[in-house]
Amino acid sequence: MTYEIDKAIEILSRTPLVLETLLNGISEEWVRSNEGANTWSPYDIVGHFIHGEKTDWIPRARIILSDATDKTFAPFDRFAQEREDQAKPITELLAEFKSLRKANIKALRSLGVNDSTLQKTGMHPELGEANLKELLSTWVVHDLGHIAQMTRVMAKQYKTEVGPWKAYLTILKK
Protein backbone atom coordinates (compact mmCIF):
# COMPACT_ATOMS: atom_id res chain seq x y z
CA MET A 1 0.00 0.00 0.00
CA THR A 2 1.32 3.44 -0.86
CA TYR A 3 0.81 6.45 1.36
CA GLU A 4 -2.45 8.34 1.00
CA ILE A 5 -3.44 10.94 3.56
CA ASP A 6 -7.04 9.71 3.82
CA LYS A 7 -5.86 6.16 4.51
CA ALA A 8 -3.45 7.43 7.15
CA ILE A 9 -6.23 9.40 8.81
CA GLU A 10 -8.36 6.23 8.89
CA ILE A 11 -5.87 4.76 11.36
CA LEU A 12 -4.86 7.94 13.19
CA SER A 13 -8.46 8.89 13.92
CA ARG A 14 -9.29 5.45 15.32
CA THR A 15 -6.38 5.11 17.74
CA PRO A 16 -8.11 7.00 20.60
CA LEU A 17 -11.18 4.74 20.33
CA VAL A 18 -8.99 1.63 20.25
CA LEU A 19 -7.19 2.76 23.41
CA GLU A 20 -10.43 3.71 25.17
CA THR A 21 -11.96 0.35 24.32
CA LEU A 22 -8.88 -1.51 25.49
CA LEU A 23 -8.16 0.42 28.69
CA ASN A 24 -11.21 2.25 30.04
CA GLY A 25 -12.83 0.54 33.00
CA ILE A 26 -10.27 -2.22 33.53
CA SER A 27 -8.26 -2.78 36.68
CA GLU A 28 -5.06 -0.89 37.47
CA GLU A 29 -3.13 -4.15 37.23
CA TRP A 30 -3.84 -4.35 33.50
CA VAL A 31 -3.11 -0.67 32.96
CA ARG A 32 0.05 -0.41 35.08
CA SER A 33 1.76 -3.76 34.50
CA ASN A 34 4.78 -3.95 32.23
CA GLU A 35 7.26 -6.55 31.00
CA GLY A 36 9.89 -5.87 33.63
CA ALA A 37 12.57 -3.27 34.33
CA ASN A 38 12.90 -0.49 31.78
CA THR A 39 9.72 -1.45 29.92
CA TRP A 40 6.45 0.42 29.49
CA SER A 41 2.99 -0.31 30.75
CA PRO A 42 -0.14 0.65 28.80
CA TYR A 43 -0.35 3.69 31.11
CA ASP A 44 3.17 4.75 30.09
CA ILE A 45 2.36 4.27 26.41
CA VAL A 46 -0.71 6.52 26.62
CA GLY A 47 1.49 9.17 28.26
CA HIS A 48 3.98 8.74 25.42
CA PHE A 49 1.19 9.20 22.86
CA ILE A 50 0.15 12.43 24.60
CA HIS A 51 3.67 13.83 24.54
CA GLY A 52 3.95 12.97 20.84
CA GLU A 53 0.69 14.74 20.05
CA LYS A 54 2.01 17.87 21.72
CA THR A 55 5.56 17.94 20.41
CA ASP A 56 6.17 15.59 17.51
CA TRP A 57 3.94 14.97 14.50
CA ILE A 58 2.19 18.22 13.68
CA PRO A 59 5.00 20.49 14.90
CA ARG A 60 7.44 18.61 12.67
CA ALA A 61 5.04 18.67 9.72
CA ARG A 62 4.76 22.43 10.12
CA ILE A 63 8.55 22.74 10.16
CA ILE A 64 8.77 20.76 6.92
CA LEU A 65 6.12 22.91 5.26
CA SER A 66 7.53 26.21 6.53
CA ASP A 67 9.68 28.65 4.59
CA ALA A 68 12.37 28.53 7.30
CA THR A 69 15.93 27.99 6.18
CA ASP A 70 16.69 25.78 9.18
CA LYS A 71 14.24 22.88 9.19
CA THR A 72 15.85 20.89 11.97
CA PHE A 73 13.35 19.24 14.30
CA ALA A 74 13.66 19.66 18.04
CA PRO A 75 14.76 16.37 19.61
CA PHE A 76 11.86 14.23 20.82
CA ASP A 77 12.02 13.09 24.42
CA ARG A 78 10.77 9.50 24.22
CA PHE A 79 10.61 9.27 28.02
CA ALA A 80 8.92 12.59 28.86
CA GLN A 81 5.83 10.80 30.15
CA GLU A 82 7.88 9.43 33.04
CA ARG A 83 8.18 12.96 34.46
CA GLU A 84 4.43 13.62 34.31
CA ASP A 85 1.94 13.18 37.15
CA GLN A 86 1.75 9.40 37.59
CA ALA A 87 -1.37 9.66 39.77
CA LYS A 88 -3.66 10.79 36.95
CA PRO A 89 -6.30 8.16 36.25
CA ILE A 90 -6.09 6.44 32.89
CA THR A 91 -9.50 7.90 32.01
CA GLU A 92 -7.98 11.42 32.18
CA LEU A 93 -5.04 10.42 30.02
CA LEU A 94 -7.31 8.81 27.44
CA ALA A 95 -9.53 11.90 27.32
CA GLU A 96 -6.51 14.17 26.91
CA PHE A 97 -5.11 12.00 24.14
CA LYS A 98 -8.47 11.89 22.36
CA SER A 99 -8.75 15.69 22.47
CA LEU A 100 -5.19 16.25 21.28
CA ARG A 101 -5.53 13.71 18.47
CA LYS A 102 -8.81 15.25 17.29
CA ALA A 103 -7.12 18.67 17.12
CA ASN A 104 -4.09 17.19 15.32
CA ILE A 105 -6.24 15.43 12.72
CA LYS A 106 -7.97 18.76 12.09
CA ALA A 107 -4.57 20.45 11.81
CA LEU A 108 -3.33 17.73 9.46
CA ARG A 109 -6.32 18.21 7.18
CA SER A 110 -5.68 21.98 7.15
CA LEU A 111 -2.07 21.59 5.98
CA GLY A 112 -3.11 21.04 2.37
CA VAL A 113 -0.98 17.94 1.97
CA ASN A 114 -0.55 16.86 -1.66
CA ASP A 115 1.94 14.91 -3.77
CA SER A 116 4.25 17.91 -3.95
CA THR A 117 4.24 18.77 -0.23
CA LEU A 118 4.76 15.11 0.68
CA GLN A 119 8.23 15.39 -0.88
CA LYS A 120 9.28 18.44 1.18
CA THR A 121 11.92 17.67 3.77
CA GLY A 122 13.05 18.52 7.25
CA MET A 123 16.04 17.43 9.27
CA HIS A 124 15.74 14.87 12.04
CA PRO A 125 18.45 15.51 14.68
CA GLU A 126 19.59 11.86 14.66
CA LEU A 127 18.31 10.31 11.43
CA GLY A 128 19.01 13.12 8.99
CA GLU A 129 16.79 14.28 6.17
CA ALA A 130 13.19 13.04 6.11
CA ASN A 131 10.27 14.04 3.96
CA LEU A 132 6.67 14.74 4.98
CA LYS A 133 5.44 11.43 3.57
CA GLU A 134 7.94 9.56 5.72
CA LEU A 135 6.97 11.55 8.82
CA LEU A 136 3.24 11.00 8.34
CA SER A 137 3.72 7.32 7.48
CA THR A 138 5.80 6.92 10.64
CA TRP A 139 2.98 8.47 12.68
CA VAL A 140 0.61 5.70 11.52
CA VAL A 141 3.13 2.91 12.10
CA HIS A 142 4.03 4.41 15.50
CA ASP A 143 0.38 4.17 16.56
CA LEU A 144 0.04 0.59 15.36
CA GLY A 145 3.34 -0.43 16.93
CA HIS A 146 2.36 0.88 20.34
CA ILE A 147 -1.09 -0.71 20.14
CA ALA A 148 0.67 -4.02 19.45
CA GLN A 149 3.05 -3.32 22.33
CA MET A 150 0.14 -2.69 24.72
CA THR A 151 -1.61 -5.91 23.83
CA ARG A 152 1.66 -7.84 24.10
CA VAL A 153 2.35 -6.38 27.56
CA MET A 154 -1.17 -7.26 28.64
CA ALA A 155 -0.97 -10.78 27.22
CA LYS A 156 2.29 -11.43 29.06
CA GLN A 157 0.53 -10.88 32.38
CA TYR A 158 -0.92 -14.39 31.87
CA LYS A 159 2.27 -15.93 30.45
CA THR A 160 2.51 -18.63 33.11
CA GLU A 161 -1.22 -19.04 33.58
CA VAL A 162 -1.81 -20.36 30.05
CA GLY A 163 0.13 -23.51 30.81
CA PRO A 164 0.93 -25.73 27.82
CA TRP A 165 -0.94 -23.43 25.39
CA LYS A 166 2.04 -21.08 25.59
CA ALA A 167 3.51 -23.15 22.75
CA TYR A 168 0.73 -21.85 20.45
CA LEU A 169 0.69 -18.22 21.63
CA THR A 170 3.31 -16.38 19.60
CA ILE A 171 2.56 -13.10 21.38
CA LEU A 172 4.14 -14.57 24.51
CA LYS A 173 7.38 -15.42 22.72
CA LYS A 174 8.31 -11.88 21.67
Wavefront OBJ file of the C-alpha trace (Angstrom):
o trace
v 0.000 0.000 0.000
v 1.319 3.441 -0.858
v 0.811 6.450 1.357
v -2.447 8.335 1.001
v -3.438 10.945 3.560
v -7.035 9.708 3.817
v -5.864 6.159 4.511
v -3.446 7.431 7.147
v -6.232 9.399 8.808
v -8.363 6.225 8.887
v -5.870 4.759 11.364
v -4.858 7.940 13.192
v -8.457 8.894 13.918
v -9.289 5.447 15.322
v -6.384 5.114 17.737
v -8.106 6.998 20.604
v -11.176 4.737 20.335
v -8.991 1.625 20.253
v -7.186 2.756 23.407
v -10.431 3.707 25.171
v -11.962 0.351 24.321
v -8.877 -1.513 25.492
v -8.156 0.422 28.693
v -11.212 2.249 30.043
v -12.829 0.539 33.001
v -10.275 -2.217 33.533
v -8.256 -2.783 36.684
v -5.064 -0.889 37.472
v -3.128 -4.155 37.231
v -3.845 -4.350 33.505
v -3.113 -0.668 32.960
v 0.048 -0.410 35.076
v 1.764 -3.758 34.505
v 4.782 -3.947 32.226
v 7.258 -6.554 30.996
v 9.893 -5.869 33.633
v 12.570 -3.274 34.335
v 12.898 -0.488 31.784
v 9.722 -1.446 29.916
v 6.452 0.422 29.494
v 2.987 -0.312 30.753
v -0.142 0.648 28.796
v -0.345 3.687 31.111
v 3.171 4.745 30.087
v 2.362 4.273 26.411
v -0.709 6.518 26.622
v 1.493 9.166 28.261
v 3.981 8.736 25.419
v 1.192 9.196 22.861
v 0.148 12.426 24.601
v 3.667 13.832 24.538
v 3.946 12.969 20.843
v 0.694 14.740 20.052
v 2.011 17.874 21.722
v 5.564 17.942 20.413
v 6.171 15.594 17.509
v 3.939 14.966 14.501
v 2.186 18.220 13.679
v 5.003 20.493 14.898
v 7.441 18.610 12.667
v 5.042 18.670 9.717
v 4.764 22.426 10.124
v 8.555 22.740 10.159
v 8.772 20.762 6.920
v 6.116 22.914 5.259
v 7.529 26.211 6.526
v 9.684 28.646 4.586
v 12.368 28.531 7.301
v 15.932 27.993 6.178
v 16.694 25.779 9.183
v 14.239 22.883 9.195
v 15.850 20.892 11.970
v 13.350 19.239 14.296
v 13.656 19.661 18.039
v 14.765 16.369 19.614
v 11.863 14.231 20.815
v 12.024 13.090 24.420
v 10.769 9.500 24.222
v 10.609 9.268 28.019
v 8.923 12.594 28.865
v 5.826 10.798 30.154
v 7.878 9.435 33.037
v 8.184 12.963 34.461
v 4.428 13.619 34.309
v 1.936 13.184 37.150
v 1.753 9.404 37.593
v -1.366 9.665 39.774
v -3.658 10.786 36.951
v -6.305 8.162 36.255
v -6.087 6.445 32.889
v -9.503 7.905 32.007
v -7.984 11.415 32.182
v -5.040 10.422 30.023
v -7.309 8.814 27.444
v -9.534 11.905 27.323
v -6.511 14.173 26.913
v -5.107 11.997 24.142
v -8.468 11.890 22.364
v -8.754 15.687 22.474
v -5.192 16.250 21.280
v -5.534 13.710 18.474
v -8.807 15.251 17.293
v -7.118 18.670 17.123
v -4.093 17.193 15.321
v -6.240 15.429 12.716
v -7.973 18.762 12.092
v -4.565 20.450 11.813
v -3.325 17.726 9.462
v -6.322 18.214 7.185
v -5.684 21.977 7.153
v -2.068 21.592 5.975
v -3.107 21.042 2.373
v -0.980 17.942 1.966
v -0.551 16.863 -1.658
v 1.936 14.912 -3.774
v 4.253 17.913 -3.952
v 4.239 18.771 -0.234
v 4.764 15.111 0.680
v 8.229 15.388 -0.876
v 9.275 18.438 1.180
v 11.919 17.673 3.769
v 13.049 18.524 7.252
v 16.044 17.433 9.274
v 15.744 14.870 12.043
v 18.452 15.514 14.676
v 19.588 11.860 14.658
v 18.309 10.306 11.432
v 19.009 13.116 8.987
v 16.790 14.282 6.167
v 13.192 13.044 6.110
v 10.266 14.041 3.962
v 6.672 14.736 4.983
v 5.437 11.431 3.569
v 7.936 9.556 5.719
v 6.967 11.551 8.822
v 3.243 10.997 8.335
v 3.720 7.316 7.482
v 5.795 6.924 10.637
v 2.978 8.472 12.685
v 0.611 5.703 11.521
v 3.128 2.915 12.100
v 4.027 4.410 15.499
v 0.376 4.168 16.559
v 0.040 0.591 15.357
v 3.341 -0.429 16.928
v 2.364 0.880 20.345
v -1.088 -0.711 20.135
v 0.666 -4.023 19.452
v 3.048 -3.325 22.330
v 0.142 -2.686 24.717
v -1.610 -5.906 23.834
v 1.664 -7.841 24.098
v 2.348 -6.378 27.555
v -1.174 -7.260 28.642
v -0.966 -10.776 27.218
v 2.286 -11.428 29.064
v 0.526 -10.879 32.380
v -0.922 -14.385 31.872
v 2.266 -15.930 30.455
v 2.515 -18.630 33.114
v -1.221 -19.044 33.585
v -1.813 -20.360 30.053
v 0.135 -23.514 30.807
v 0.928 -25.727 27.820
v -0.944 -23.433 25.386
v 2.039 -21.083 25.590
v 3.506 -23.154 22.748
v 0.734 -21.854 20.447
v 0.693 -18.217 21.630
v 3.309 -16.380 19.602
v 2.561 -13.103 21.384
v 4.137 -14.571 24.514
v 7.384 -15.416 22.717
v 8.308 -11.876 21.667
l 1 2 3 4 5 6 7 8 9 10 11 12 13 14 15 16 17 18 19 20 21 22 23 24 25 26 27 28 29 30 31 32 33 34 35 36 37 38 39 40 41 42 43 44 45 46 47 48 49 50 51 52 53 54 55 56 57 58 59 60 61 62 63 64 65 66 67 68 69 70 71 72 73 74 75 76 77 78 79 80 81 82 83 84 85 86 87 88 89 90 91 92 93 94 95 96 97 98 99 100 101 102 103 104 105 106 107 108 109 110 111 112 113 114 115 116 117 118 119 120 121 122 123 124 125 126 127 128 129 130 131 132 133 134 135 136 137 138 139 140 141 142 143 144 145 146 147 148 149 150 151 152 153 154 155 156 157 158 159 160 161 162 163 164 165 166 167 168 169 170 171 172 173 174
